[in-house]
Amino acid sequence: MFVTQLSLADFRSYPLAEVPLEAGVTVFTGPNGQGKTNLVEAVEYLATLGSHRVAGDAPLVRFGADRALVRARVQAGPDDPRQLLLEIEITPGRANKASLNRSPLKRPRDLLGALRVVVFAPDDLAIVKDDPSERRRFIDDLVTARWPRLAGVRADYDRVLRQRSTLLKSLSGRSARQVPAETASTLDVWDESLAGLGAELVEARLATLADLQPLLERSYAEIAPTRNHATAVYKSAVAVEPGLARDQLAGLLAARMRERRGEEIARGVSLVGPHRDDITLGIGELPARGYASHGESWSLALALRLASFGLLRADGVEPVLVLDDVFAELDEVRRERLAATAVTAQQVLITAAVAADVPAGLDGRHFAVAIGESPLRQAETGADVAAASGVGDHQG
């Protein structure tokens, strides 16, 4: 699948934008702060209902505007003319609205699955180097991309977790014996719900990691000039492993909650469940976090994204590949190896401060992006006017 038209209204820096796209490589170039990443971020948001740059929706709405609108036309494939029209209205502080082929959807998450996108950006280094929450977000985003239904499971899990944690917080400082029988029964109900939903998430994570591992090893070998292999191992306070049935996982989680109930009550927090799990990333025999060099960490982060891209392809989905300002961060060897993989994608969207950062093998359509008094700089770029918002287009 690939995007053929991107339309924005009051999204980030754009009052209005109309950007025609096509299969193959498209490069957005221009100085930093001019709106290049805003364009690919809009495509990402339609596919994931999230952004790799911010956690909330408020920064996505242009300053002074009440809401933003993102719309894209998506074609099934180069030889398949079927198209979908995806649209989402972002209104901070209120429920967002989404539609598919101009028919309103009950929930924005019902839009998930209509478009798949894999984004590689400089912030992906956090997956390797930062806290477990970054790795949980990585695996959960990939799980949802594979099985959009899991977005509802994630939402339900988060809701139950909040309610259970609120109850535990109200009990904090007590011992388990001091909890009234009625409150203990209520906690039993939340335990059962959390264990059931958590088991479904853990099952999906384990299956995805098992499928991802061979692709990760191959991607890392192709990207990094080393013989070391890359690994990704699920880490949990519960003895989980691929192949366990969902009811077995739920039983393990519930049993662990019972074991730690006294500690959870005393501390007022939920200590058991997928919200506490991690993924141990390794290079060779050592964990990447704390041991990998900067170059190795970059290679591993990139390999994780390329493996994700390969996994979605193996599932029968052709995702859009977004490379957001990454070539300037890579050495020549890694640039060329990334380009060799990227060029096989049905659609690649690239942002770069200067065109020279993009390997010659990724030739395609080029947009000059500039916001200001002379947004198109047509005389300098030879660009044709493609949008009234400050995007110029020329063939590369």
Secondary structure by P-SEA (a helix, b strand, c coil): ccccbbbbcccccccbbbbbbbccbbbbbccccccaaaaaaaaaaaacccccccccccccccccccbbbbbbbbbccccccbbbbbbbbbbcccbbbbbcccccccccccccccbbbbbbcccccccccccaaaaaaaaaaaaaaacccaaaaaaaaaaaaaaaaaaaaaacccccccccaaaaaaaaaaaaaaaaaaaaaaaaaaaaaaaaaaaaaaaaaacccccbbbbbbbbccccccccccaaaaaaaaaaaaaaaaaaaaaacccccccccbbbbbbcccccccccccaaaaaaaaaaaaaaaaaaaaaaccbbbbbbccccccccaaaaaaaaaaaaaccbbbbbbccccccccccccbbbbcccccccccccccccccccccbbbbbcc
